[in-house]
Amino acid sequence: MMKRELSVYRETLAVFFAVYCEPPRGLGRQKEMTIMRPDTLRSFRRLARALALALPLAALAAGGDTDSAWKKAGADEGLRQAFERAVRPPAGRDAGNPLLAAPAWTQQQELNDPQGQELGFGASVSVSGDTAVIGDDMTTVDLLNSNQGGAYVFVLSGGVWTQQQLLIASDGVSGDYFGYSVSVSGDTAVIGAPVRTINSASAQGAAYVFMRSGGVWTQQQELVASDGTANENFGWSVSVDGDTAVIGTVYPGAAYVFVRSGEVWTQQQELTPSDGAMDAFGYPVSLSGGTVVIGAQGKAVNSRAYQGAAYVFVQSGGKWIQQQELTASDGAANDYFGSSASVSGDTAVIGAYDHNLDRGAAYVFVRNGATWSQQQELTAPDGVAGTCSNPCIEVMGGDRLGFSVSVSGDTAVIGAIGHNFSQGAAYVSCRATECGPSSRS
């Protein structure tokens, strides 16, 4: 598990940026940055610090105790001193050290619909190492099947992203909305088609697994819920990690775990909340190893309608059991907490895009043993709340931070679709005692 997390961490940073952070002894300071369009990006530079992989490895090995970590890593004192001189030079020498003079986040490349339809391209995205999958649930296939949908695979080579293949369902038809959700892990991709008709059951939904071999992707299997019904929207959300996939539904609300043995996927278990609340349970799903986080944005908490919740399930003895229900410490009615969710190891980030009059927020939870606790509420430094008339019927104009979230290790990216009059933005937050200075102008 640790090797896999470090691999993902290393590959992600190689594509985007390098950050040097102190060992994770607590949350510490939080830095945010807005990823804007290229013409405004220059005004939002962030001076990041380079990440030395040996130190996070040591910190992970000893829970933040670097003295013990170095011993466990088997490094002699000379290597340790040389390493620390490299990453912690005397004051005033940061700019001359290549490890500390890391660039800010920059846009590497704009990816567009290769077919030029420009309808739903970017409806969903997922990246794993040098492979990105971008869903377009409104793609027209064979000039006739409108909204059948597709998913585009791009690969990074020599600093350039190029299209590798367009994935379409072998039995796809018009109106399936294949590509509404996507998830990729190594050479495995899972694509959701939540409006697909199954055996005359309209909008029951399906998910498709594709495998890559020798640079070519082929459909491995179509997944459907064993107890699927019409309008369930199976495939509304998908998440895959190795040989395990979790597929979410919306109505009445459930998530299904599938496992692969050899080349065959079978349904392992249907997940539902222990309290029986099906309030959009399964709207988002996120899988990391033996942990699944599932949002239920419509759940009423203490009679507060649509405050929302998220549920953590863990694998134990071949079965998945509910470990805990997560709610926001300052939750209120109509927050829609659980509208987005992401988990990485013992850290989960849950979005609540309507919190505080649609200004939005994201909440970080950490697990200690078998107990999850809220570590911090993340808000945008320039966040804007919406406005509402009296009596308030509908809030208008807020940033809606938390509409989408993703976390990997100590880095989280949080989407705010309403920022700057719906131009949208994404905020990057890191968890460490020092994440480097940030600047805005």
Sequence and secondary structure as in RCSB ss.txt:
>XXXX:A:sequence
MMKRELSVYRETLAVFFAVYCEPPRGLGRQKEMTIMRPDTLRSFRRLARALALALPLAALAAGGDTDSAWKKAGA
DEGLRQAFERAVRPPAGRDAGNPLLAAPAWTQQQELNDPQGQELGFGASVSVSGDTAVIGDDMTTVDLLNSNQGG
AYVFVLSGGVWTQQQLLIASDGVSGDYFGYSVSVSGDTAVIGAPVRTINSASAQGAAYVFMRSGGVWTQQQELVA
SDGTANENFGWSVSVDGDTAVIGTVYPGAAYVFVRSGEVWTQQQELTPSDGAMDAFGYPVSLSGGTVVIGAQGKA
VNSRAYQGAAYVFVQSGGKWIQQQELTASDGAANDYFGSSASVSGDTAVIGAYDHNLDRGAAYVFVRNGATWSQQ
QELTAPDGVAGTCSNPCIEVMGGDRLGFSVSVSGDTAVIGAIGHNFSQGAAYVSCRATECGPSSRS
>XXXX:A:secstr
 HHHHHHHHHHHHHHS        SS       EE  HHHHGGG B      THHHHHHHHHTT HHHHHHHHT 
 HHHHHHHHHHHS  TT GGG TTT             TTS  SSEEEEEEEETTEEEEEETT  BTTTBTT BE
EEEEEEETTEEEEEEEE  TT  TT  BTSEEEEETTEEEEEETT  BTTBTT BEEEEEEEETTEEEEEEEE  
TT  TT  BTSEEEEETTEEEEE  SS  EEEEEEETTEEEEEEEE  TT   SSEEEEEEEETTEEEEEETT  
BTTBTT BEEEEEEEETTEEEEEEEE  TT  TT  EEEEEEEETTEEEEEETTHHHHTBEEEEEEEETTEEEEE
EEE  TT    B  SS S  BS   EEEEEEEETTEEEEEETTHHHHT EEEEEE SS    B   
